[in-house]
Amino acid sequence: MSLASWFRWNEPPNRISQRNPTEMVVETLMMELSWQTKQAEKQQRERENEYRKIKTGVDYGWLVSYPKQSYDISPGERLQLEDMCTKIHPSYCGPVILRFRQLIAEYEPEAQEVSRLFRSVLQEAAEKIKEEEEAKKLARQWNTKNKTSLSLTTFKSRSRISPFISDIKTISEDVERGTQPTRRVWSMPEFRNAK
């Protein structure tokens, strides 16, 4: 028995376990939500300070201490948002964050309104993903239908059999050639064979 078996020198180093992409998306989007909520609180406080400054004419901002407790999303709402985040494909994570930031900059919501804005962005992205999946499904169905119909038409075009064409002259052909063709409908042009 060797000493190396007693010590774990020969074992490969433990690798950091790879996380599921869905977990990464949920974590990234929820971090963005919490950061935007904190930013909205900060802007809300700054607006309140500006309002007080204008109202009283005196700046007591240096005296004010803000509470450590900040706005927090209820656990039920957090679970709903996390569930909605799981439906977002990893390739849409960046565009969702960009759209969310764009709406935050546009509306400048209060801290309580940020989660509703986030929910609307997630719903919009989920609908877009669903539409794209349906379009891909229809395209796949269309392509498979076209492939089968094209293969049948090419098969049919290769295997044309004309049993009525022959080099042997029959009496019926001679009789048919001697008769005048029937008149066509007025909307259709009339074609005659030159004899």
Legacy VTK file of the C-alpha trace (Angstrom):
# vtk DataFile Version 3.0
C-alpha trace
ASCII
DATASET POLYDATA
POINTS 195 float
0.000 0.000 0.000
1.423 3.331 -1.028
1.391 6.547 0.927
-0.260 8.368 -1.987
-3.488 6.517 -1.273
-3.465 7.908 2.240
-3.124 11.429 0.992
-5.367 12.874 -1.669
-2.576 14.293 -3.821
-3.425 12.294 -6.894
-7.078 13.287 -7.047
-7.977 15.940 -9.599
-8.969 19.278 -8.068
-12.676 19.720 -7.544
-14.142 21.791 -10.316
-16.741 24.389 -9.670
-20.022 22.840 -10.606
-21.564 24.258 -13.733
-24.840 25.926 -13.021
-27.908 25.521 -15.121
-28.348 28.384 -17.647
-31.889 28.921 -16.390
-30.593 29.488 -12.862
-28.078 31.979 -14.208
-30.822 33.883 -16.047
-33.045 33.979 -12.958
-30.199 35.148 -10.757
-29.077 37.822 -13.236
-32.561 39.206 -13.795
-33.420 39.239 -10.079
-30.139 41.016 -9.293
-31.034 43.620 -11.903
-34.461 44.052 -10.305
-33.032 44.546 -6.819
-30.413 47.001 -8.091
-33.011 49.027 -10.005
-35.245 49.047 -6.918
-32.395 50.451 -4.804
-31.644 53.064 -7.468
-35.326 54.070 -7.560
-35.294 54.468 -3.749
-32.184 56.607 -3.962
-33.726 58.853 -6.619
-36.940 59.073 -4.626
-34.993 60.265 -1.548
-33.103 62.805 -3.641
-36.387 64.179 -5.023
-37.816 64.410 -1.496
-34.697 66.285 -0.334
-34.952 68.705 -3.258
-38.613 69.253 -2.477
-37.827 69.975 1.199
-35.018 72.296 0.194
-37.323 74.278 -2.069
-40.173 74.259 0.480
-38.162 75.316 3.550
-35.296 77.121 1.897
-32.835 75.363 4.223
-30.749 72.301 3.496
-30.817 69.814 6.363
-29.613 66.964 4.178
-26.424 66.550 6.180
-28.505 65.968 9.292
-30.810 63.328 7.828
-30.006 59.676 8.392
-31.807 57.232 6.169
-33.137 53.975 7.542
-31.283 50.848 6.604
-34.553 49.063 5.862
-35.454 49.588 2.247
-38.404 48.573 0.109
-38.532 44.834 -0.378
-40.694 42.755 -2.677
-43.109 40.377 -0.960
-42.063 36.705 -1.017
-45.089 35.694 -3.102
-44.369 38.329 -5.710
-40.676 37.376 -5.733
-41.575 33.736 -6.412
-43.901 34.764 -9.241
-41.182 36.930 -10.791
-38.618 34.141 -10.454
-41.053 31.755 -12.139
-41.498 34.233 -14.984
-37.706 34.561 -15.255
-37.360 30.800 -15.754
-39.369 31.130 -18.980
-36.823 33.562 -20.440
-34.305 31.947 -22.781
-30.656 32.818 -21.969
-30.258 34.588 -25.317
-33.032 37.015 -24.291
-31.519 37.902 -20.920
-29.517 40.851 -22.269
-32.377 42.355 -24.323
-34.723 42.007 -21.320
-32.293 43.908 -19.108
-31.825 46.600 -21.752
-35.582 47.012 -22.190
-36.060 47.165 -18.408
-33.394 49.857 -18.050
-34.923 51.785 -20.928
-38.344 51.795 -19.237
-36.806 52.765 -15.887
-35.050 55.732 -17.504
-38.191 56.709 -19.387
-40.726 56.560 -16.533
-38.507 57.146 -13.451
-40.776 54.988 -11.260
-40.934 54.883 -7.498
-39.534 51.841 -5.709
-42.955 50.166 -5.418
-43.565 50.484 -9.176
-40.281 48.916 -10.303
-41.460 45.332 -9.810
-44.599 45.996 -11.904
-42.465 47.428 -14.690
-40.186 44.395 -14.462
-43.196 42.073 -14.672
-44.426 43.842 -17.825
-41.001 43.479 -19.462
-40.911 39.762 -18.612
-44.413 39.247 -20.013
-43.460 41.089 -23.197
-40.349 38.939 -23.616
-42.258 35.707 -22.918
-44.856 36.618 -25.545
-42.126 37.413 -28.046
-40.416 34.086 -27.349
-43.727 32.247 -27.769
-44.408 34.020 -31.090
-40.953 33.141 -32.396
-41.357 29.500 -31.353
-44.722 29.328 -33.135
-43.195 30.902 -36.242
-40.346 28.374 -36.178
-42.829 25.543 -35.711
-44.882 26.733 -38.677
-41.735 27.130 -40.760
-40.668 23.588 -39.891
-44.109 22.261 -40.805
-44.056 24.213 -44.056
-40.581 22.964 -44.915
-41.482 19.332 -44.238
-44.659 19.631 -46.316
-42.722 21.243 -49.157
-40.013 18.607 -49.040
-42.486 15.771 -49.279
-44.533 17.414 -52.007
-41.408 18.318 -53.985
-40.103 14.793 -53.715
-43.416 13.443 -54.966
-43.527 15.863 -57.880
-39.980 15.098 -58.907
-40.752 11.395 -58.672
-43.859 11.873 -60.765
-42.039 13.945 -63.348
-39.348 11.300 -63.769
-41.773 8.424 -64.172
-44.189 9.741 -66.751
-45.821 7.009 -68.715
-47.860 7.841 -71.777
-49.679 4.690 -72.859
-51.549 6.435 -75.656
-48.505 7.549 -77.598
-47.351 4.950 -80.061
-45.917 4.691 -83.533
-48.683 2.346 -84.676
-51.426 4.124 -86.606
-54.966 3.124 -85.712
-58.264 3.702 -87.437
-59.653 5.734 -84.564
-56.828 8.304 -84.885
-57.624 8.742 -88.550
-61.323 9.197 -87.786
-60.629 11.709 -85.023
-58.359 13.762 -87.265
-61.023 14.055 -89.944
-63.671 15.600 -87.641
-63.923 19.290 -86.860
-63.073 20.206 -83.256
-65.969 21.375 -81.123
-66.268 25.121 -80.493
-64.794 26.328 -77.249
-66.354 28.632 -74.669
-66.213 32.288 -75.672
-63.677 33.215 -72.986
-61.220 30.603 -74.190
-59.226 31.135 -77.377
-59.574 28.538 -80.094
-56.476 26.792 -81.392
-56.474 24.749 -84.585
-53.830 22.392 -85.830
-52.382 23.106 -89.229
-52.779 20.100 -91.540
LINES 1 196
195 0 1 2 3 4 5 6 7 8 9 10 11 12 13 14 15 16 17 18 19 20 21 22 23 24 25 26 27 28 29 30 31 32 33 34 35 36 37 38 39 40 41 42 43 44 45 46 47 48 49 50 51 52 53 54 55 56 57 58 59 60 61 62 63 64 65 66 67 68 69 70 71 72 73 74 75 76 77 78 79 80 81 82 83 84 85 86 87 88 89 90 91 92 93 94 95 96 97 98 99 100 101 102 103 104 105 106 107 108 109 110 111 112 113 114 115 116 117 118 119 120 121 122 123 124 125 126 127 128 129 130 131 132 133 134 135 136 137 138 139 140 141 142 143 144 145 146 147 148 149 150 151 152 153 154 155 156 157 158 159 160 161 162 163 164 165 166 167 168 169 170 171 172 173 174 175 176 177 178 179 180 181 182 183 184 185 186 187 188 189 190 191 192 193 194
